């Protein structure tokens, strides 16, 4: 089964429901600035949706860029960051072609990104327009 998102930026209305769902799922509160997905508003242009593409990212450059091997693909095909191993060097942030890796604010400065909610992404059912879908439509 493919891992990742089908994204149709033309359908995105910049409502940010995906960010709210993500932050609520990951943090237990709605804090869009810390979501694992971002929508770069560019009105009147089509917005940019920044999220890990998993299967659609040729070579996963974030994995090779990490000097401490804190980023790896798991058995399901998810690209995950081990926050305990991450040193906060930001090499993965620079390497990500989709702008999908961010740094936790505050003292820890650990890299984080979408982990596909372990296989059932919270953002997808919240996308009322269908701009986000599970890869393959399921």
ZIRA-V180011 format. One record per residue. RES is the residue in one small letter. PHI is phi in radians with two decimals (* if undefined). Layout:
res-><RES:RES>
phi-><PHI:PHI>
//
This chain:
res-><x:x:x:x:x:x:x:x:x:x:x:x:x:x:x:x:x:x:x:x:x:x:x:x:x:x:x:x:x:x:x:x:x:x:x:x:x:x:x:x:x:x:x:x:x:x:x:x:x:x:x:x:x:x:x:x:x:x:x:x:x:x:x:x:x:x:x:x:x:x:x:x:x:x:x:x:x:x:x:x:x:x:x:x:x:x:x:x:x:x:x:x:x:x:x:x:x:x:x:x:x:x:x:x:x:x:x:x:x:x:x:x:x:x:x:x:x:x:x:x:x:x:x:x:x:x:x:x:x:x:x:x:x:x:x:x:x:x>
phi-><*:-1.15:-1.98:2.40:-2.06:-1.67:-2.12:-2.08:-1.05:-1.11:-1.58:-1.26:-1.77:1.10:-1.27:1.25:-1.07:-1.10:-1.17:-1.11:-1.11:-1.12:-1.15:-1.12:-1.20:-1.48:-1.97:1.41:-2.65:-1.51:-2.54:-0.93:-1.14:-1.94:-1.18:-1.54:-2.28:-2.38:-2.07:-1.54:-1.22:-2.45:-0.91:-1.56:-1.33:-1.21:-1.20:-1.75:-1.83:-1.79:-2.71:-1.05:-1.69:0.88:-1.20:-1.66:-1.97:-1.03:1.34:0.68:-1.05:-1.10:-1.11:-1.21:-1.33:-1.35:-1.26:-1.97:1.00:-1.47:-2.06:-2.66:-1.61:-1.55:-1.08:-1.39:1.79:-1.35:-1.58:-2.13:-1.89:-1.50:-1.08:-1.30:-1.63:-1.01:-1.77:1.34:-1.29:1.30:-1.08:-1.19:-1.06:-1.20:-1.37:-1.22:-1.27:-1.87:1.08:-1.67:-1.84:-2.23:-1.93:-1.11:-1.30:1.70:-1.25:-1.28:0.84:-1.83:-1.23:-2.55:-2.81:-1.08:-2.03:1.07:0.86:1.24:2.24:-2.34:-1.09:-1.16:-1.26:-1.08:-1.17:-1.46:-1.43:-1.19:-1.67:1.46:-1.13:-1.99:-2.56:-1.15:-0.96:1.51:1.41:-1.77>
//
